[in-house]
Amino acid sequence: MNTATAHRHYNPDWYSDDDLVANFVARQADFSFLRDELARAPREGSVQHYLLVGARGAGKSTLLKRLAIAIRRDADLTDHLIALSFPEELYQVKNLADFWWAACAALVDELDRLGQKGHADRLMDAVESPARRGANADPLADTGLIRLLQACAALERRPVLLVDNLDLVFQRIDKKGRKLKDPHAPAYWALREQLSTTRSPIIIGGSVRLSEPFTDYDRAFYDFFIPKRLGKLDLDEVHRVLERLADAHRAPEVKERLHARPSRVGALYELTGGNPRALGLIFELLRQGPNGRAVEDFERLMDLTTPYYKARFEDLAEQAQVVMHALAVRRPGDGGGLRFGHTAAEIASHAGLSTGTVSAQMDVLEREGLVEKSATHGRTQYRILEQLFRLWLQMRGTRRIRDNVIGLTEFLEAMFDLDELRPTMNQVSSGGALAGAKFSFAVAGADCAAPWRRGLEAQGADGLLQHLQDRGGEIGDFFRPGDLPEDLAAVARMREQLQHCNGAGFTPEEQDALLGSVELSLEEKQASVRMLCAQPAAPEQTAQLRRRLNDERQRLLRYGLRTPDLALLFGKRARGYLPLPCLTPEDTEPAFSAGSEPAVRAMLWRLVGARNLVRFVSDDAARDWLDWGLKHATEADATEWANVAGNMRRSRRFVEAQQALTHALNLGATSRVFCERGALLVGTNGNLSEAETAYRKAIELDPDNPWTWNNLGILLDAQDRLDEAAVAYSRSATLGADVYPYWRKRRCELTTRRYTSVARRALDAGDLPACREALGSLLAGADGIATILVSEDFVEGFLALVLVDCHGADLLAVLRKLGFEKHARPLLLALEAAIENRADKLAELEPEIRAAAQQMFERLTRAIDRGQSE
């Protein structure tokens, strides 16, 4: 069993070997590649050296440590290699000779691991010898290398030097007299020669950048090290890392939060650049904040990293601090945002320094791995390499700058919210006696019982669990995996769990409400059962679950079920009966027990009419239920029949819906009947005037029904009677609290269409002031601007159409003038790229912006293609 280990955000070397292996989830492909390369490396012969290139926190140190453990433990490596792990900082190295003695010191550590204390002590004496430290000592001397190779030859192993921050080591050894950082330094060529022999050490190093000695054609290490770039983790890998951390820390609630709110993790993933070090901090946020939004998480993340980044920033020289701050907070001043970063002249102008001073500081900051540059599009541009460092500096800036970062966070979360899909299938449980269970399973296996098989299997599982409760035993004693349908097997296990923990404080009725819920997915039920049966159960989560189940009861009552129906419905579903949403009349037969038929049949007809709980997958399925109702629902009233008609209409079974509605009209002219008549007229493209009359008649009979007002609003909205629609929607929201989230979404859509239609007409007429006024009103009056700006109405329904109309440049200027960039910078950059037909420039953007801008660009171009083809 894994034990919880404190997460090392900045010092992976402090992990024990076992803990590091257990927590090593990311970078598996990179590890496997390098490990296989080492396995093929000969003890004597030519070898390849590697350089791991990535920003701070990208996982270089952890990967090097994992390779060291593999060399120590794996037989195909330890038989011919020995790992020499260096500290991250080699402060004692001032020249090449010192580097080889530092390698000897690393070998001393490894000899201690191997139990060769005498050999280790003798080598350490040589490392610490005053004779080698004299002021006149040759900086290129290879004495340390010779001692290293002699010691490794005695062990019959080839040394593998795992050197973090190899770029900093190179800076310390590239001295030529008083001239520093010379890419032609003799030390480089000496080192290349020393690493090119058949017995030379293998080097795998880490670096934040590829500096000149590695990249320029005439430099010592051009094409000598193979660079392996450690880039952004993909989102699936991020989820695996966070789930592994949750397991290691025994925090199942974090895994639940990962599944419940993927948009929260998605937004933080983009902001942190998929950086492995940041994942440990994100895990802490998920563990602390059960219901947090991405904005709150990001603010806490900035707070957690402040000591680290503040110390790094204050270590910089004063002018370097000024340049770094300018790189973080300056916005492009030429009206364009599709660019890699900023030129030295632009930073100089912003910071009040000379261009020469800024250029010199950029060189220093690049060597320190804090800044990266690109000359792909003309003049060289610079930006801060670590996006989390850049965002931290921005969050330390003015309120306006902070608001831009917060706006980006909200935009990213809203964008990921669009991609979230919640499971909708609701599955259930069981109870009964062994003989009856065996009989039910036997009958279910017969070909003639195919229409009732699902119900009979539920009956059998129900009986088996009752037997286990009475006599003891485990469900695994009777069934192998696959014997039961997956949903029944899951529910049976949940009932078994609840039996073992005596219901975890839930009454039998509450257990039925949980397992028989029509709203919770199977995954959510399983998570709830695990939480309840944990010792001790979480009081806050238990109370939250009770509230959620109570909310479901209230909704079902509003959908037409009655209080006695709920106990019947949950009790039957908790025993595996009544599978939703594709319930058929045949599925219900095994659910009847002696004396319960009238009550169950009445409940079933109200269930068939409850909003969207039963779907009619074909005309035949709708007719089967209609026939069942005419035969068994003889006591149902007009409202219950109208509800069934509504569900059939929502499944687009219009003929059967009309038949059910006709039966309802024969029973009585209620508000619900008129409301459904209006909806059916709309759904069948009937007379909209008649539909409006029906809705208004329904309101006259029941003026306090929020859904009738809502339906009237939809009808008016579809006819572009937007002001009247807004009144109807507002009345709906006022009357029904449960309608408010739906109304808020509708209001956003309505507001978007109202103002963007005005703006588009203004652009067509060349009236830019009118366009600005309309879009300014949208921005000022919007409730949830991020949601609006990623909506289909705004992106595909407005921006793409404006691009097709060739007014994109005018619109972009208006949006920037009004300050839309604060709320949706990725979207405006995508719009700019679409106008200029320069999708390639999106790849040059800051990492936290890039993916979102590319996704928005794809949406725009797809919509443009559709618009041009129509």
N, C-alpha and C positions, 0 to 999 in steps of 0.2 A: 504494500500500500504506500502511495506517495504521501509524504508529509509536507505540510505547508512550509515554504521557505520564504524568508523576507526577500522581496524583489530588489535586485541591485541595478538601479537605473544607470549608474555611472561607473561601477566597478565590477564587471562580470568576473574578474580574476579572483574575487573573494568567494565565489561559489566553490563548494566542493565539486570534485569531478562527477560524482553521482548526481548531484543537484543540477549541474549544468547540462548533463546529458538528458535528464528528465525534462528540463525546461527548454531544450533546444528544439523549437518547432519551425521557426522561419529559416530561410536560406538552406533548405534541405537539398535542393538541386545543386547549388554552388558547393555545398559540402561534399556531396557524392562525387561531383566532377573532380574536385581537388584530391579527395581521398583516393579515387581510382588512379589519378595521375601519379600520386606518390607510390601506390602499390606497384606501378609499372616501372618506376625509377630504379635503375640498377645501383648496386653498392659501389661499383666503379664503372665509369663511362659518362658520356655526355648527358646532361639533364637540362630541364627547362625551369626557369625561374618565373614567379608570378607576382603581380602587384594588384591587390584589392583596392579599388578606387571607390570611395563613397563619402558622403558628408558625415560629419560627426553624428554618432548615434545610429549609423546605418547598419551596424552589426559586425564591423570588421574585427573588433577585439574578441567578441564572442565566437565568431567563426574560427579565428586563429586558435583560441583555447580548445574549441571542439576538435580541431585537427590534431592538436597536441595529445588529447585524450585518446583519439583513435590510434595514433602512433604508439602510445603506451600499451593499449589494450588489444589491438587487432593483430592476430598472428601474422597475417601477410604483410604487415607494416613493421612490427617490432622485430621481425627476424633480420631486417637489414637497415633499419633507420632508427635514429634517436632524435626526439623532439627537444629543441632548445627554445623555451619561451622567455621572451624579453619583457621587462617592465614597459609600461606604456611610455614613460618618460625616461630617457637615457641622459640625465643631466651630466654624468661623468664623462661623456664622449665629447672630445674636442677635436679629434682627428681620426684618421683611418686606423692607426695603431690602437687607439683606445677602443674602437669598435670591436676589434678582434679580441681584446681582453674582456670586453663586456660579454662576448660570446662564450669565453671560457668561464666567466662567472655564472652564466646561464647553464653551462654544462655541469658546474659544481652542484647546482640545485637538482639537476637530473640524477647525478651520481648519488646524492643523498637519498633520492627517491628509490634508487636501486639498492640501497643499503651498502654502498661501497664507500664508507666513511674515510678510510685511509687514503684512498685514491683522491677523494674529494678534497681532503685537507691539504694534500700536497699541491694540488692544482690551485687551491685558494691561496696558498702561500706565494705561488708564482704571480697570481693576479695582484696581490697586495704588496709585491716586492718594491721597495723604494728605488731600486736601480732602474726600473723601467719608467719611473715618473720624472726623471731628471729634466731640467729646463732645456737641455740640448738633445733630448731624445728625438729620434727620427720620426716625424709624424706619419710617414708611410711605412714604417717598419712592419714586417709580417711575422714577428716573433710570436705574437699571440695566436695567429692563424696556424703556425707550425705546431705549437703546443696543442691547439684544439684538434688538429687532424691526427696527431700522434695518439692523443687520448681516445679518440673515436676509433682509430685503427685497432687499438688494443681491445676495444669492445666489439670489433668487427661490425660496426654500424656506421652509416653515413649520416652526418648531422643535417637536420632540417631546421633552419633558422626562421622562427616565426616572429617577425619584427613589426610591431605596431608603430605607426607614425614614421615609416621609413623615409618619407619626404623630409621630415625634420632632422633625421639622422644625416641625410645627404647635405642639408644646409650646414650642419656642424662640421662636416669633414671636407667641404669644398673650398678650402682656404689655400690661397697662393700668395704667400707673403702677407701683406696688409690688405690685399684685395679679397673681398668676401663674395661668395655666391657667384663663382666663375663657372659657367657650364663647361668650360674646357679644362677645369682644374685637373692637375696630375692625379689627385686622389681618385677621381672617377675612373680614369683609364687604368690605374693600378688595381682598383677593385674589380673592374671588368675582367682583367687578366687573371686575377685570383679566383674568380668565379667560373672560369672557362676551362679548368683542368678536369681530368677524369676522376679526381678524388675531391673536388671542391664541394663545399656545403651547398645545399639547396636553399634558396631564399624564397619565402612567401611573405611579402610585406603588405602593410596597409598604408594608405595615403588618402588625403582628402582631395588630391588633385593630381593630374599628370603634368609635372613641371618640365622645363626645357630639356634637362638631361635625358628624359625619356622620349620626347616627341620630336626634337629637331634632328634632321637627317645626319648632320655632322657631329652629333653629340655622342658621348660614351655609351649610353644605354639605349640608343635608338634601336628598336626592334629586338632588344635583348630580354626585357621582361614582357611577358604577355599580360596585358591589363584585363582584369575581371571587374566590370562595373557592378557595384551593389546598389541598384536603384530602388525605386519605390516598390514596396511589397504590394501584391494585388490584394483586393478586398477579401477574397476567400481566405487567403493566407492570414490576413489580419484577424479574421473571425476564428481561425484555428488557434492562433496564438492566444487570443483572449479566452477561448474556451479551455485551453490547456492551463492557463493561469488560474481560471476559476476552479478547475479540478484540483490543482496543486494547493490552493488555498481553502479548499472545501467550501466554496462559495457558489452553490447551485443557483442562488438568486441572481448572480451576474449572468449566467447562461440564459436564464429566463428573460432578463432585460435585453440581452443581445437579440433574442428572437422577437421580443415584443416591440422593440423600437430600433430597427436597423437603420433608420434615417439618422438617428442620433450618432451612431458609430460612423456612418457614411460621411457625415459632415466633418467630424473630427479627423477622419482618415484623410480627407482632402486637405484640411488645414495643416496637418502635421506632416504631410508628404509621405504617408505610409512608413514612417521612420520607426524601426524596431524599439529604440529607446523610449520613444513617446508612447509606445503601446503599454508599457508598464505603468505610465502615468495615467493613461486612459482607463486602464483596468481599475486603478484606485478610484477614479471618478465614478465608474460604474458601480463599484462596491459601496461608495458613500452616498450616491444620489439615485434612489430608486426611480424617481419620476422626473429627473432633470431634463431640460431641453439642451440642445447642442450649445446654445449661447451661454447658458450657465456653466456647462461643462468646460467650455473654452476659457471662460473667465477664471475658473478654478485652476485650469491647466496653466494659464499664465502666472497665477499666483504661486503654484508649486515650483515653477521653473525660475522664478525671479532670483533667488540666491545664486543659482548657477550662472544665468546669463548676466546678472549684474556684476558678478565677480569677473567674468570674462571681459565685459565691456570696460570696466574700470581699469583692467590691466593694460588697455591700449593707451598709446600716446595721445595727447590732447587733440592734435590735428586728425589723427586716425579716428577718434571718437566723433569729431565733427563730420568727417566724410561718411562714416557708417550711418550716422543719424540722417544725413541728407539722402543717402541711398534708400533708407527705409521709408522716409516720409514724403519724398518728392513725388509729385504726380507728373506725368508727361505734359509738357506745356505747349506742344504743337497741335493740340486737338486730336491726336491719335493715340491709341493705347495698344496697338498691335506691334509690340516691340519687345526685345529681350530685356532691356534695362535702360540705363542712362549713360550718356557720354560724359567724359571728364569735364568738358566745357559746361555742360548743363549742371553738373554737381558743383562746379566752381562758382557758377552764377548763383545757385541756390544758397551755397554755404558762405559766400563772401570771401573765397580764397582764389588764388591764382590758379590757372589751369595746370601750370607746371607743378605746383605744390600738390594738387589733387592727383595728377598722374603718378607722382612719386609715391604718394600714400597708397594709391591703388596697387602699385607693384608690391609694396610691403604687405598689404592686406591679402593680396592673391597668394603670396608665398606662405602666409600664415593660414591659408585655407579658409579665409573668411569671405572672400569675394571671388566670383567667377566672371569671365568675360567672353564676348563673342563678337567677331567682326564679319559675320555672315552677310549682314545687310548694310555694307558701307563702313561708316566710322565705328570704331570699337565701342561697345556698350558694356556696362558693368552692372552687376546686382549682387546682393548678399547671397552667399551660397546656401546657408541653412534657412529654409523658409520659416521655421519656428522662431529662430533668432530674429528674423526680419519682422515677423508679426509681433513678437514681444516688444521690439523697439517701437512699432506703430502703436501698440496699446499703451505705451508710456508717453505718447505724444499728446497733442491737444484733443479736446472732446470731438472735434470734427474728424480728425484722423481715426480716433477710436471708433466713432460711429461708422466709418467706412468698413472697418474690420468686422464690426458686429453685423452690419448690413450684409457682408459677404457670408458670414456664418448662417444668418437666417435664410439667405438665398439658397445656400447649399443644402440646408436641412429641408427646405420646401421642395427642392429639386428631387432629393432622395425620397421624400414622402410620396411623390408621384409614382415612384417605381415600386412602392411596397404593396405586396399582395397579402392579405390576411386569409388564412384557411377558413373555409366556410362550411365544410362538412362537419356535422355534429353526430357523434356516435356514442354508443352506450353499453349497458351492463347486464346482470343476470341473477337467478335464485330458484329452488325446487327439491326433488328426491331422486335417488340414484336410479331406481327402476324406471321411473317416468322419464328421466334424462336419457337413458339408453334407448327407450322406446321412441322418443322424439328424434334422436339422431338416426335411428334405424329407418323411420318413416321418411325423414328428410333425404335420405340417400336413394329413395325409390324414384324412378323416372316420372311416375305419375304424380309425384308430389312437388314437381319443379316450381309451380306458381307459389307454393306456400313454403318453399325451402328456407328462405331467410327467417321467417317467423318461427319455423320449427327448430332451427338451429338455436335461435334465441331462447326458445322454451327449454331445449336440452341444456344449454349453458346455465340457465336459471336454476334448473333442477340440480345440476351438479354442484353449484355453489351452496345451495341449501343443504345438500348432503354433507359437504365439507364443513359447513358451519356446525351441523349437528354431531358429526362423527369425528371430525378432525381430518388431517391430511393436507396435501398440497395439490393444486390443480395440475402440476407437472406429473403427478403419479398417474394421471388418466390420459393426458394428451401430450403429444409431441408437437414441436413447432410446425405450424401449417395444418394441423388437424382442424382447428377452428378458423372461421373467417377472421381476418386480421382485426377488424373492429371489435368483434365479440371477444377475441382473445385478450385484447387490450383492456376491455371493460371488466372481464373476469379477473384479470390481475389486479385492477384497481379495487374491485370489491374485496378481493382477498387481502390486499394491503390494509384496507380500512377495517376489516375484521380483526386482523392481527394487532392493530393499534386501538381497538375498541372505539372506532369512529373518530378518534382524535378530538373529542369534545363536540363533534357535530351530532345532532340528533339523527335518528333514522330518516326523518322527513328531510332534514338538511342534506344528508348524504344522497337521497334520491334526487333532490333539486340540483345537486352538483353533477352527478353522473347522468341524470336525465335532462340536463340543460339543452335547450335548442339553440343557444347562442355560442356557448363555449366550444371551441374545437377540441378534438381528441387530445391534441398536444397540450392544450391549456388545462384540460381535466387531469391529465397525468401529472403535470407540473403542480397543480393544486393538491393532488393526493400526496405527492412527495413532500410538499411543504407541510401539510397537515400532520403527516406521520413522522416528520423530523422531530428529534428530541433535543431541546424543546421546540415546539412549533412557534412560528413568529407571530406574536399577537397582532401586530399592525397588519400583516398580510392576511391573517385569518379574518380580521374585522373587515378588511377591504374586500375579501371574497364574499363574505356575507352581504355586504352592501351591493356587490355586483349581482348576486343571485336575487336579491330583493328587487333591484332595478329591473331585472328580466321579468320577474313576476308582474310588476306594474305594467310593463310594456305589453305582456301577453293579455292582461286584462283590458288594456286599451284596444288591442287587436280583436277583441270580441269573445275571448274565453271568459269563463266564470271561475270564481274562487274554487268551488269543488272540482272543476276540471283540472286544475293545476296539480293537485295531489295524484289524480289518476294518470295524467300525462307524464309527470316526472317518474312516478312509480313504474309505469309500463316501460318507459324508455330506459330507466336505470336497470332494467332486467333484459335489455336487448331487443325489445319490441319497437315497432313504429319508427323504422329508419327514415330519416329525412335527408334531403328534401323530396326524393323521388318515391314517396309513399304510394302504394297501390292498395286497392281494396283487399286483394289476396294477402298482403302483408299483415293485415289487421286481424285476420281470423284467429290465429293462435293466441292473440292477446286477450280474448274473451274468457272469463271464468264464470262458473255458475253464479247466477244472480246478479252479475254485473253488466249484462248486455245493454239494458236501456241507457244507463249512465255513460257507459263507454261509447256507445253509438252516438249519443248526443254530443259528447266531448269531441269525438272524431270529426263530426260535421263542422263544429266550430273551429277545429284545428285546420281542416281543409280550407276554411275561409279566412284563417288568420294570415295577416299580410306576409306574403312571400315565403311562408314556411313549407308549403307543399308546391312542387312544380309539376306541371303537366307536360311530360316530355313529348307527347304526341296527341293527335286528335283522338285516337282510341283511348288513351289514358284519361283524357278529359271526359269522354263519353262514359267510360266505366264508372267514374266518380258521379257523374250526373245520374246514371241509372241507380247507383248505390243510394244516392240521396233520395230519389223518388221512392225507393223501396223502404229505406230505414230511417230517413230524417223526416218522418211525417209530422213530428211535433215542432220542427224548426220554424221560426218566424221569418217575416219579410227581410229583416236586417241580416239575419244569418245567411239567407239565400243570396242577398245582394253582395255579401262579403265573398261568397264562393264565386259569384260572377266576376268580382274584381280580381281574384287570384287567377281565374281562367283567362281574363283579359290580359293580365300582366305576363302570362305565358303565351300570349298571342293565339289563344284558342277562341277566336271571336264568335264562331257559330254557337259553340257550347255556352259561352258567356252570355250571349243573347237569350238562349233558352233558359238559363238559370235566372236571368234578370226578369224575363217574362213571368216565370213562376213567382218571383218575388213581388212583382207588381200585382199579381192576382191575390197575394196575401195581404197587401197593404201598401199605401203610398207614403213611405217614411222618408226622412231626410237622406238616409243612407242609400235608398233606392234611387232617388233623384241624382245624388252625387255620382253613383255608379253609371247611371244613364248618360250623364254628361261625359264621363271618362270614356265610355264605350263609343260614343259618337266621335270623340276626338281620335280614339285609337283606330277606328274604321274609316277615317277620313270623311266623316259624315258632315252634317250641317253644323258649322261652328256657332252660328247664331242660336240654333236649338240647344247646343251643348252649354252655351253661356246661360240660356234660360233655365236649363235643368240645374246648373250649379246655383244660380240665384234662388231658385225654388228651394233647393236643399238648405241654403243659408237661412232662408225665411223660416223653415221648419226647425232648424237647429243653428242659431247664429253663433254658437260658441264652439263649433267643431273646427279645429285648426287645419285639418287636412282638406276640408272642403274649400276653405279660403286659399290654401296652398294650390289646389288644383285649378281654381279660378285664376290665380296668379300665373300659372304655367300657360293657361289658355290665352290670357291677355298678352303675356310675354311673347308667345309665338306669333301674335299678330302685330308685334312692334308697338303695342299700346303700353309703353314702358312705364309711364307715370302711374297709370291705373294698376299695372302689375305690381309696382313697388308698394302701393297701398295694400293690395291683397296679401302680398308676402309679409308685410309688416304686421298686419292683423293676425296672420297665421302664427308668427313668432310670438306675438303678445299672448295668444291663447294657449300655446302649447310649449312648455319648456323643452320637451323631447324633440320638438321640431326646430329649436333654435340653431343647432349645428347645421342642419340641412338648410334652414333659411339663410344663415350666414354665408354658406357656400353659394346659394342662389343669388343673394344680394351682391356678392363679389362678381358673379358672372354678369348680372344685370348691369351693375355699375361699369364694368369693363366694356360691355357692348355699347352702352349709352355713350360714353365719352370717346371710345375709339372710333365709333361710326361717325361722330361729329368731326373728329380729328382727320379721319380719312377723306371725308368730303372736303374739308378745308384744304388739305394737301392737293387734292385734285383741282381745286379752284385757285391754287397758288396763294391762299390766304394763310400765311404762317402765323400771324397774331392769333387768329381763331384756333389754329391747331394748338398753339402754346396754351391758350386759355382752357381748351378742353382737356388736354393732358395734365395741365396744372391742377385742374379740378379733380381729376382722377387721383393724382398723387395726394392731394390735400384731404380728400374725403374717403380714402380707401381704408377699409378695416382689414388689415392683413396684407400689406402691399407686396411682401415677398410671394405670397400665395398667388396673388393676381399676376405678378410679372412672370411666373413660370407656367401659368395656365395656358390651356389650348386656345382659349379665346384671345389672349394677348399675343402669344408667340405665333401660332399658326393662323389665327383668325384676324390678326391685325398687322403684325410686323411683316409676315411673309407676303401678304397681299399688297402692302405698301411697296415692298421690293419688286413685286411683279409690275406694279404701276410706275416703277422707275422714280420713286420719290424718296428712296432710302437715305440719301445724303442729307436732304432737308430734315427728315425725321430725326436722324442721328444728332444733328446739330441742336434741334429743339430738345430732345431728351437730355442731352448733356447740359444744356443751358438751365433746364429745370432741376437738375440734381438727381436724375434717375440713376446715375452711376454709383451713387452711395448705396443704393438698394440692390442693384443688379449689374454690377460691373461685368461679370462673365457674359451676360446677355448682350450688353452693348458692344463688347469686343467681338462677339460672334456676328452681330449686325454689321459692324465695321468690316470684318473679314468678308462677309457676303457681298457687301457693296463693292469692295475692291477686288473681289474674286481672288482672295489670297488666303486660302485655308492653311497654306504652309506656314504662315506667320503665327498661327495659333500655337504651333509647337515651340515657339520661342518665349511664350509667356511664363510668368512665375508659376511654379508647380501647383500652388494652391488654387490658382485661377484656371490653369490649362484644361484640365479634364472637363470642368463645368462649361467652359467656353466652347470646347469642341462638341460637347453633347448638344448645347443650344444651337450651334452652327448646323449640326446634322438635322435637327428638327426643322430649322428654317429652310434648308436646301430641299429636304423631302417635301415640305409643304409647297415650296416654289415649283418643284417639278410637277406636283399634282395640279397646281393652279394653271401652269402653262399647258398641260395636256388636256385640260377640260375645255 
